[in-house]
Amino acid sequence: MRRDPRQKTTIVANGGACRADRTTPIEVAMPIVRILLVLLALASPALAQDGARDAAAAREAAQAFRVYVEGVMKTGGRPDLTRPEVAALLDRVFDLDALDALPPAQGSDLPWLLDWMEAANAVNKLFTRYGSKPGPQPDLAAIQRNMTEYEDQYAVAMNFLIRGQAREAVSVKMFWAGLAPEQRTRIREEGLAGARNSSAEFILSAVCSAIMGSGKPDNARLVLAAIRDTREVWASYFLPQHRSHILEQLADYTKRVPDETARADLAAFAAALQAVN
């Protein structure tokens, strides 16, 4: 089972968004044309509850978004994620309505679910790491600027990724349960353990970013509500040591949450973890 590395650096977003450079709009024209063509190709009605097709649409939109971002980078400007055709691409990638419309998860969903989450992670990384200087360590200044300027889009992405990866976790467990004993090889066991470990890291990072990095209460509530809604999945999917570690962290994080709704969501998540422990 392949897994994309999860973004583990949590940035406390502060400061204002910086103005995008609009001095050379013609150089961005070709990526915009490509976006419009992709959107046209994706505009045909999708088959009802067709996860594989939704995932393919997300991959196409993610590729078009990459072309747009690379085009903007060449001009020295900043991506405008509110531009209608760009926002439409993000909507295609982080399509929660399509995800929610799918029938209950199956183990056979895993290939296209992995593709969809991979596309979503790639897009999230493109705008949260935009402008980062090359190097072995994350460019914290660039990430902080992006987390401030694109906070709304980041919250939407996290809401989708939390729910999408919860469905992926259910499919992983069903896939594993369907394997014959001789098919449960050491490599597959290690892959399953790695996936569970990555998911725990991702959820803890999501909690931390919602509490420490969100300048807008609505965004924090959106992310924490996603964790609340998927808490039973995570409680049964995390390994015991991960549940214990997350519970320790939650005890500290809860003290820092001024919003009553967000605090209640964290409490519900903690209660689900405790019930399994």
Secondary structure, DSSP 8 states (H G I E B T S, - for coil): --------------S-------S-GGGGHHHHHHHHHHHHHTTS---TT-HHHHHHHHHHHHHHHHHHHHHHHHHT----TTSHHHHHHHHHHT-HHHHHTS-S--GGGHHHHHHHHHHHHHHHHHHHSTT---SSS--HHHHHHHHHHTHHHHHHHHHHHHHHHHHHHHHHHHHHHTS-GGG--HHHHHHHHHHHHHHHHHHHHHHHIIIII-SSHHHHHHHHHHHHHTHHHHHHHS-HHHHHHHHHHHHHHHTT---HHHHHHHHHHHHHHHHH-
